[in-house]
Amino acid sequence: MHTSSESRTRFMEACRLWIALALLLNPGVLWAGATDGPDAVPVLGGADRSAGVLGPLRHSEVVFMYAASDEAYQAYGATFVGWGGAHTAEQVQRHHDLGARCTGSMWCLTAGAENIHKDPKLRAACAIDIEGHPVEVPWLFDHTHEGTKSYFGCTNHPDFQDLCRQRVHQVMAGGADGLHVDDHLGTAGAAWWQGGGFCDYCMKGFRAYLKDHATREQLQQAGVERVDEFDYRSLVRKYATTRQEYRKVQHQIPLMGLFLQFHAEAAAEHTRQLGQLAAEVVGRPVLLSANACLPNKTHTHVVKYLTHVICEVGQNASAGTSRLDHAIEAYELVASLGKPMAATASGHDWAFVKQNDCDELVRFWIALAYAHGQRFMVPHPQRQWCFSNERGTHWYAAPIEAYAPVYRFIRANADCFDGFEAIDMKDHRPDAPTNVLVTARRRSGSNEVVLHVLNRDYDSQAKRMRPLSNVEVSVKRSLISPTKPQARLLSCDEPAQQVDLSQGKDAVSVRIPQLRLWTLVVLE
């Protein structure tokens, strides 16, 4: 139950005074730091008890990507808005009054075509290739201004860094609970995949990086005699003089591994500094997230600086439920890094959903993320970003009635999500039908286990799951030890029920009478 607006305001003022005192006593603490796990006890209280309090994302959080209407928040039971939309004090107060934490969001991708066109300093602060030409952002091909394209900004260039800092000041002016950094890689993205990263500031930074990270043998093999005078562009031009040639032979060039590593680590440090600035702007610790597109390893460098990860995770929509490895790898990787994630699908995935009207597939993605201890952000009711090579950027208006019941189910059963950790079952996979996916999570310090049982028998023609009857799931006794002879079955599309367990010498089995999409099996 939420407090009144007046009481909440007094409470928040008291919290901010307390935090301000803590900052004075320990100025090194500028934002909410790492936790022991994705469901660790939050600082100053739980996320769903009082908006505006710091702490990690809980498993049962219902996260919106962008800001939405009050009615949409209430329909879904929203607790967090992860990708901005609360840049003013009024916007922050609106979210807090609705019981949701909120964020300001900025990006490090580009200054934007219009700014680049009008401002010579920003034009000179773009990421450049080995020829000295600015590098275009491929997926912004439809974002131009009077013939000027959207070029990558160089996050190693002081002028682009100043622009990023201005953006942080703008989006945190209202005192949001956290900062989200979109496209945090900046020039590192251009360096890794588009042939960029060769401006003077990049070369200066790389020289300093080589001093600390290159071995004598690596420098000798590359013919580097004096690091202080070394210009990597001269070495690269022995192999390629154009961007097209460079991209063909890039990974054959000496020191390339260190060059790319430098860019990724420099981008991560830049994001850390933006988080520090955000805390300084609001005068208290803040949450910090980035669009770290896991499981791509280039994005892992920034994770240690974040309180949580907000990102796009490809779901291979066109393959239905047959190719889940990418998404599962992302969810398991972020768990191994000790940070909670709120994911959405890729722009290509959402374009497929919009074109093919496949709501059931999206409901499966939601279940898949939560079954792996993560969260799937609410498909936005007005502006869910889509991208295709044919149409570029466009938008999907996700019907509330199609998805809200799944999220209300999660909120209603938060005690079956929060405080649980994954059980390592790599060597003891549950015995279940091939068209059924099972994960197991145990409450910390308890024998209580929840099995997440997902139906992955998707009919792409009918655009729905084929209901399964009498689904039997068996788990090794070495992994679970229930004390009660029955299990509770919870589902968003079935009334709760109890079923008897079959307890053998080596395994515990449960039979689910009807599996439509997703059933929780609660073992106590």
C-alpha positions in Angstrom: 0.0 0.0 0.0 1.5 3.4 -1.0 1.7 6.3 1.3 0.0 9.6 0.5 1.8 12.1 -1.7 2.4 14.4 1.2 3.8 11.6 3.4 5.9 10.3 0.6 7.4 13.8 0.0 8.3 14.2 3.7 9.8 10.7 3.6 11.9 11.4 0.5 13.1 14.7 1.9 14.3 12.9 5.0 16.0 10.2 2.9 17.7 12.8 0.8 19.0 14.6 3.9 20.4 11.3 5.2 22.0 10.5 1.9 23.5 14.0 1.6 25.1 13.6 5.0 26.5 10.2 3.8 27.9 11.8 0.8 29.6 14.5 2.9 31.2 11.8 5.1 32.1 9.6 2.2 32.3 11.6 -1.1 33.6 8.5 -3.0 30.2 6.9 -2.8 28.3 8.5 -5.7 25.8 6.0 -6.9 24.3 2.7 -5.7 27.0 0.2 -6.0 27.2 -3.5 -6.8 25.1 -5.9 -4.9 25.7 -9.5 -3.9 23.1 -10.7 -6.4 20.1 -9.6 -8.4 17.7 -10.0 -5.5 19.9 -8.7 -2.7 18.1 -6.6 -0.1 17.8 -3.1 -1.4 19.3 -0.1 0.4 16.7 1.9 2.3 13.9 -0.5 1.5 12.3 -2.4 -1.4 11.6 -1.0 -4.9 7.9 -1.8 -4.6 7.4 -0.4 -1.2 8.2 3.3 -1.9 9.2 4.9 -5.2 12.4 6.9 -5.2 14.4 4.7 -2.8 17.6 3.2 -4.0 18.3 -0.4 -4.4 18.7 -3.1 -7.2 16.0 -4.2 -9.4 14.0 -7.0 -7.8 13.0 -10.0 -9.8 9.3 -9.1 -9.8 9.8 -5.6 -11.1 7.5 -4.5 -13.9 9.8 -2.3 -16.0 8.6 0.1 -18.7 11.2 1.0 -21.4 9.9 4.5 -22.0 7.5 6.7 -20.0 3.8 6.0 -20.6 0.4 7.2 -19.4 -0.9 6.8 -15.9 -3.5 4.4 -17.2 -0.9 2.2 -18.8 1.3 2.1 -15.6 -1.8 1.1 -13.5 -2.9 -1.5 -16.0 0.5 -3.3 -15.8 1.4 -2.6 -12.2 4.5 -0.6 -13.2 7.3 -0.3 -10.7 10.2 1.1 -12.8 10.8 3.1 -16.0 14.2 2.2 -17.2 14.9 4.2 -20.4 14.3 7.8 -19.4 11.2 9.9 -19.6 11.6 11.7 -16.2 13.8 14.6 -17.0 11.9 17.3 -15.0 10.9 17.5 -11.3 7.2 17.2 -12.4 7.8 14.0 -14.3 9.7 12.5 -11.4 7.0 13.4 -9.0 4.3 11.9 -11.3 6.2 8.6 -11.3 6.8 8.6 -7.6 3.1 9.3 -6.9 2.3 6.2 -9.0 4.7 4.1 -7.0 7.3 3.8 -9.8 11.0 4.7 -9.8 12.2 6.5 -12.9 15.2 7.6 -14.9 16.7 10.2 -17.2 18.2 8.9 -20.4 20.9 10.1 -22.8 23.0 8.5 -25.5 26.6 8.5 -26.6 26.0 7.4 -30.1 25.9 10.6 -32.1 25.5 14.3 -31.8 22.7 14.0 -34.3 22.7 15.0 -38.0 21.3 18.5 -37.4 23.9 19.3 -34.6 26.7 17.9 -36.7 25.5 20.0 -39.7 25.3 23.3 -37.7 28.2 23.0 -35.3 31.8 22.8 -36.6 33.1 21.6 -33.2 30.7 18.6 -33.2 31.5 17.9 -36.8 35.2 17.6 -35.8 34.3 15.4 -32.9 32.9 12.5 -34.9 34.6 9.1 -35.0 36.8 8.9 -38.1 38.2 6.0 -40.2 41.8 5.4 -41.4 41.2 7.9 -44.2 40.0 10.6 -41.8 36.4 10.4 -42.9 33.5 10.4 -40.4 31.8 7.1 -39.8 28.0 6.9 -40.4 25.7 5.1 -38.0 24.3 2.4 -40.3 20.9 2.0 -38.6 20.3 5.8 -38.7 20.5 6.0 -42.5 17.1 7.7 -42.5 18.2 10.4 -40.0 19.8 13.1 -42.0 19.8 16.9 -42.1 20.3 18.9 -45.3 22.5 16.1 -46.6 24.4 15.6 -43.4 24.3 12.1 -42.1 24.2 10.8 -38.5 27.9 10.1 -37.7 29.2 8.3 -34.6 30.4 10.7 -31.9 33.9 10.1 -30.6 33.6 9.5 -26.9 37.4 10.1 -26.6 37.1 13.6 -28.0 36.7 16.4 -25.4 34.0 18.2 -27.4 31.8 15.2 -27.7 32.4 14.4 -24.1 31.2 17.9 -23.2 28.0 17.3 -25.2 27.4 14.0 -23.3 27.9 15.8 -20.0 25.5 18.5 -21.1 22.9 15.8 -21.8 23.4 14.3 -18.3 22.8 17.7 -16.8 19.6 18.0 -18.8 18.1 14.6 -18.1 19.0 14.6 -14.4 17.8 18.1 -13.7 14.5 16.8 -12.3 16.2 14.5 -9.7 15.4 11.1 -11.3 16.3 8.0 -9.5 18.8 6.8 -12.1 20.6 7.5 -15.3 20.4 5.3 -18.4 23.1 5.6 -21.0 22.1 4.4 -24.4 24.6 3.3 -27.0 27.3 3.6 -24.3 30.1 2.3 -26.6 30.2 5.5 -28.6 33.3 5.5 -30.8 34.1 1.9 -29.5 31.2 0.7 -31.6 32.6 2.4 -34.6 36.1 0.9 -33.9 34.9 -2.7 -33.4 32.5 -3.0 -36.3 32.5 0.1 -38.6 36.2 0.9 -39.2 36.4 4.0 -36.9 38.4 5.0 -33.9 41.4 6.8 -35.5 41.2 10.4 -34.4 44.1 12.1 -32.7 42.5 11.7 -29.3 42.0 8.0 -29.9 45.7 7.7 -30.8 46.7 9.6 -27.6 44.5 7.3 -25.5 45.8 4.2 -27.2 49.4 5.2 -26.5 48.7 5.5 -22.8 46.9 2.2 -22.9 49.8 0.4 -24.5 52.1 1.6 -21.8 50.0 -0.2 -19.2 48.8 -3.2 -21.1 51.2 -4.2 -24.0 54.0 -6.6 -23.4 57.5 -6.0 -24.7 57.1 -8.9 -27.1 53.9 -7.4 -28.5 55.5 -4.1 -29.1 58.6 -5.6 -30.7 56.5 -7.7 -33.0 54.6 -4.6 -34.1 57.9 -2.7 -34.6 57.1 -0.2 -31.9 60.4 1.3 -30.6 59.1 4.3 -28.6 55.5 4.2 -27.4 55.4 8.0 -26.7 56.0 8.6 -30.5 53.9 5.7 -31.8 51.0 6.5 -34.1 49.0 3.4 -34.7 47.6 4.8 -37.9 51.0 4.5 -39.5 51.1 0.8 -38.8 47.5 0.3 -40.0 48.3 2.0 -43.3 50.9 -0.6 -44.1 48.0 -3.0 -44.3 45.1 -0.8 -45.6 44.7 2.8 -46.7 40.9 2.8 -47.1 38.1 1.8 -44.8 36.9 -0.9 -47.2 40.4 -2.5 -47.3 40.8 -2.1 -43.5 37.6 -3.9 -42.7 38.8 -6.9 -44.7 42.2 -7.3 -43.0 41.4 -5.6 -39.6 42.1 -8.6 -37.4 45.4 -9.4 -39.2 46.9 -6.1 -38.1 49.3 -6.3 -35.1 48.1 -4.9 -31.8 44.5 -4.9 -33.1 43.2 -6.9 -30.0 44.7 -4.3 -27.7 43.3 -1.5 -29.9 39.7 -2.8 -29.6 40.2 -3.6 -25.9 41.3 0.0 -25.4 38.2 1.4 -27.0 35.8 -0.8 -25.1 37.5 0.0 -21.7 37.6 3.7 -22.6 33.9 3.7 -23.3 33.2 1.9 -20.0 35.2 4.5 -18.1 33.3 7.3 -19.9 30.0 5.7 -18.8 31.3 5.5 -15.2 32.1 9.2 -15.3 28.6 10.0 -16.6 27.1 8.1 -13.7 29.3 10.0 -11.3 28.2 13.2 -12.8 24.5 12.2 -12.6 25.0 11.7 -8.8 26.6 15.1 -8.5 23.8 16.8 -10.4 21.1 15.4 -8.1 23.2 15.5 -4.9 22.7 11.9 -3.9 23.4 8.3 -5.1 21.7 7.3 -8.3 21.1 4.1 -10.2 23.2 3.6 -13.4 22.3 1.4 -16.4 23.5 1.1 -20.0 22.2 -0.5 -23.1 24.9 -3.2 -22.9 23.8 -5.6 -25.6 24.7 -8.9 -24.0 25.7 -11.6 -24.7 28.1 -9.7 -27.0 31.3 -9.6 -25.0 32.3 -6.1 -26.1 29.6 -4.8 -23.8 30.7 -6.7 -20.7 33.4 -4.1 -19.8 30.8 -1.6 -18.6 28.8 -4.0 -16.5 31.0 -3.7 -13.4 30.1 0.0 -13.2 26.4 -0.4 -13.4 23.7 -1.1 -10.9 21.7 -3.0 -13.5 21.6 -3.6 -17.2 18.8 -2.3 -19.5 19.3 -3.6 -23.0 18.0 -5.2 -26.2 18.4 -8.9 -26.4 17.7 -10.6 -29.8 14.9 -13.1 -29.6 15.1 -14.5 -33.2 11.4 -13.8 -33.7 11.3 -15.3 -37.2 12.3 -18.7 -35.8 9.5 -18.8 -33.3 10.7 -20.6 -30.1 13.2 -22.8 -31.9 16.3 -20.6 -31.5 16.5 -19.4 -27.9 20.2 -19.8 -27.3 21.1 -16.1 -27.8 18.6 -14.9 -25.3 19.3 -17.5 -22.7 23.0 -16.9 -23.0 22.4 -13.2 -22.4 20.3 -13.9 -19.3 22.8 -16.4 -17.9 25.8 -14.1 -18.6 24.4 -11.1 -16.8 23.5 -13.3 -13.8 27.1 -14.6 -13.7 28.3 -10.9 -13.7 26.1 -10.3 -10.6 23.8 -7.7 -12.1 20.1 -7.7 -12.8 18.8 -7.1 -16.3 15.6 -5.7 -17.8 15.6 -6.6 -21.5 13.5 -5.9 -24.5 13.7 -7.6 -27.9 15.7 -6.2 -30.8 14.2 -3.7 -33.3 14.1 -6.4 -35.9 12.2 -8.7 -33.5 9.6 -5.9 -32.9 9.3 -5.2 -36.6 8.5 -8.9 -37.1 5.8 -8.8 -34.3 4.2 -5.7 -35.8 4.1 -7.2 -39.3 2.9 -10.6 -38.2 0.7 -9.8 -35.2 2.1 -12.5 -33.0 1.2 -11.5 -29.4 1.6 -15.0 -28.1 5.3 -15.1 -29.1 5.9 -11.9 -27.1 4.2 -13.4 -24.1 6.7 -16.3 -24.4 9.6 -13.9 -24.4 8.3 -12.3 -21.2 8.0 -15.7 -19.5 11.5 -16.8 -20.8 13.2 -13.7 -19.2 11.5 -14.1 -15.9 12.1 -17.8 -15.8 15.8 -17.1 -16.1 15.8 -14.6 -13.2 15.6 -11.5 -15.4 12.9 -9.1 -16.5 11.3 -8.3 -19.9 10.3 -4.7 -20.3 6.6 -4.0 -21.0 5.9 -3.7 -24.7 5.2 0.0 -25.0 1.5 0.8 -25.6 2.4 3.6 -28.1 6.0 3.6 -29.1 7.8 0.2 -29.1 10.9 0.8 -31.3 11.0 -1.3 -34.5 13.7 -1.5 -37.2 13.9 -3.1 -40.5 16.2 -2.7 -43.5 13.3 -1.8 -45.6 11.5 0.7 -43.3 14.2 1.9 -41.0 12.8 3.1 -37.7 9.1 2.7 -37.1 6.9 1.9 -34.1 4.6 -0.8 -32.7 1.7 0.1 -30.5 1.5 -2.9 -28.2 -2.1 -3.7 -27.1 -2.3 -3.5 -23.3 -4.9 -6.3 -23.1 -2.5 -8.7 -24.8 0.3 -8.4 -22.3 -0.9 -6.8 -19.0 -2.3 -10.0 -17.6 1.2 -11.6 -17.7 2.7 -8.8 -15.7 -0.2 -8.6 -13.3 0.4 -12.3 -12.6 4.1 -11.6 -11.8 3.2 -8.8 -9.5 0.5 -10.8 -7.8 3.0 -13.6 -7.1 6.0 -11.5 -6.3 6.8 -13.8 -3.4 7.6 -16.6 -5.9 10.1 -14.4 -7.7 11.9 -12.2 -5.2 14.7 -13.7 -3.1 15.2 -16.7 -5.3 18.4 -17.8 -7.0 19.1 -20.1 -9.9 19.8 -23.7 -9.2 22.8 -25.0 -11.3 21.3 -27.9 -13.3 23.8 -28.1 -16.1 24.8 -31.7 -15.1 21.3 -32.6 -13.9 18.8 -31.3 -16.4 15.1 -31.8 -15.5 13.4 -34.7 -17.3 10.7 -33.1 -19.4 9.2 -33.3 -22.9 11.4 -31.8 -25.6 8.9 -29.1 -26.3 9.0 -27.9 -22.7 11.6 -25.7 -21.1 12.2 -25.9 -17.3 14.3 -23.7 -15.0 14.6 -24.1 -11.2 15.1 -21.4 -8.6 15.6 -21.7 -4.8 14.7 -19.2 -2.1 17.9 -18.1 -0.4 18.3 -19.9 3.0 15.3 -22.1 2.4 14.3 -25.4 0.8 11.5 -23.7 -1.2 11.9 -24.2 -4.9 10.0 -22.8 -7.9 10.1 -24.6 -11.2 9.4 -22.4 -14.2 7.8 -24.6 -16.8 7.4 -23.1 -20.3 5.6 -24.4 -23.3 7.7 -23.9 -26.3 5.5 -25.8 -28.8 4.7 -22.7 -30.9 2.5 -23.0 -34.0 3.8 -20.3 -36.3 0.9 -20.6 -38.6 -1.8 -20.2 -35.9 0.5 -17.8 -34.0 -0.2 -19.5 -30.7 1.1 -22.2 -28.4 -0.3 -25.7 -28.7 -1.7 -26.5 -25.3 0.0 -29.5 -23.7 -1.8 -32.0 -21.4 -0.4 -34.0 -18.5 3.1 -32.6 -18.7 5.4 -34.5 -16.4 8.6 -32.9 -15.0 11.1 -34.8 -12.9 14.0 -33.2 -11.0 16.9 -35.0 -9.2 16.5 -35.4 -5.5 20.1 -34.1 -5.1 18.8 -30.7 -6.3 15.5 -30.3 -4.4 14.1 -31.7 -1.2 10.5 -30.7 -0.7 8.9 -31.4 2.7 5.3 -31.1 1.6 3.7 -33.9 -0.5 1.9 -31.5 -2.8 2.9 -28.7 -5.2 1.1 -25.4 -6.0 0.6 -24.7 -9.6 0.4 -21.0 -10.6 -0.3 -19.7 -14.1 -1.4 -16.5 -15.7 -4.1 -18.3 -17.7 -5.3 -21.0 -15.3 -6.7 -20.9 -11.7 -4.2 -21.9 -9.0 -4.3 -25.5 -8.0 -2.5 -28.2 -6.0 -1.2 -31.5 -7.3 0.4 -34.4 -5.6 4.1 -35.0 -6.0 5.6 -38.4 -6.9 8.7 -38.9 -4.8 11.0 -41.7 -5.9 14.4 -42.7 -4.6 16.3 -40.5 -7.1 13.8 -37.9 -8.3 10.8 -35.8 -7.5 8.1 -35.7 -10.2 5.1 -33.4 -10.8 2.4 -33.6 -13.4 0.9 -30.4 -14.8 -2.6 -31.2 -16.1 -2.6 -28.3 -18.7 0.3 -26.3 -19.8 -0.7 -23.4 -22.0 2.2 -20.9 -21.8 3.9 -20.7 -18.4 3.3 -22.5 -15.1 5.1 -22.0 -11.8 5.5 -25.2 -9.7 6.0 -24.2 -6.1 7.7 -26.8 -4.0 7.9 -26.3 -0.3 
